[in-house]
Amino acid sequence: SLNMPINLQKGSAPQQLRNAQGGNLSQIYIGLGWDMAPNCKVDLDASVACLGANDKLAGSEWFIFYNNLTSPDRRAVCHSGDNRTGQGEGDDESIKIDLNAVPPNITKLLLVISMHDANGMNFTSVRGAFFRIVDMNTNQETHRLDLSSGQGGTTECLIFAEIIRTPQGWNISPVCYSIPTLSALLGN
C-alpha cells in the first residue's frame, strides 16, 4: 500500500489521484487553510473553475465559489461556503468533488484561492497556506501541499493546483501559479 499522505511540492510533477490501495480516487474532500499576517484583515476564498478541452471555463455555472456553491448537476463539485477570518485550526474552507460525476466535457479543475477586496494586499501577507485531499470513502488524507510564506507570490490570486483528467484517471498538478486577479482568470 502507498504511504499517505503524499506531500506535494510547488511546481512538482503531476501525481495520480490514487488511494492507499492504488485505486483511483473518486469522491474527494479538499480542505484548504491559511493564516494571515497580523496586520492583514483580508478574506481569502477558495473556488474551483471547471474547464473544457480548450482550457476555457465550461460555463459561468461551472465556476464554484461562495456565491455558487454547487455545480449545475448538484453532484460533481460542492463548496462548503465562506469562512471570513481564516482563524482556528484545520480547514478554513472545503470542497467536495465526485470525480466520477464530472461530465466528460470537463477535462481540468482549477483549485483557486483568491483575496476578496484585497486593498493592495497580496499573498506575501498569507502564512502557512495549505490544501489537503481526503479520500471520502476511507477518511484518509491522501495528498497534501504546504505553501511556505512567500511562495504564493505578489498577486491576489493563486491557482493552487490543477486536477487533470487522463485516460488512467485524474492527476493533481501542484502548479501554485500566481495570477493578478480572479477576474483575470475568469476572463481567460
C-alpha positions, 0 to 999 in steps of 0.5 A: 500500500502507498504511504499517505499522505503524499506531500506535494511540492510547488511546481512538482510533477503531476501525481495520480489521484490514487488511494492507499490501495492504488485505486483511483480516487473518486469522491474527494474532500479538499480542505484548504487553510491559511493564516494571515499576517497580523496586520492583514484583515483580508478574506481569502476564498477558495473556488474551483473553475471547471474547464473544457478541452480548450482550457476555457471555463465550461460555463459561468455555472461551472465556476464554484465559489461562495456565491455558487456553491454547487455545480449545475448537476448538484453532484460533481463539485460542492463548496462548503461556503465562506469562512471570513477570518481564516482563524482556528485550526484545520480547514478554513474552507472545503470542497467536495468533488465526485470525480466520477460525476464530472461530465466528460466535457470537463477535462481540468479543475482549477483549485483557486484561492483568491483575496476578496477586496484585497486593498493592495494586499497580496499573498506575501501577507498569507502564512502557512497556506495549505490544501489537503485531499481526503479520500471520502470513502476511507477518511484518509488524507491522501495528498497534501501541499504546504505553501511556505510564506512567500511562495504564493507570490505578489498577486491576489490570486493563486491557482493552487493546483490543477486536477487533470483528467487522463485516460488512467484517471485524474492527476493533481498538478501542484502548479501554485501559479500566481495570477493578478486577479480572479477576474483575470482568470475568469476572463481567460 
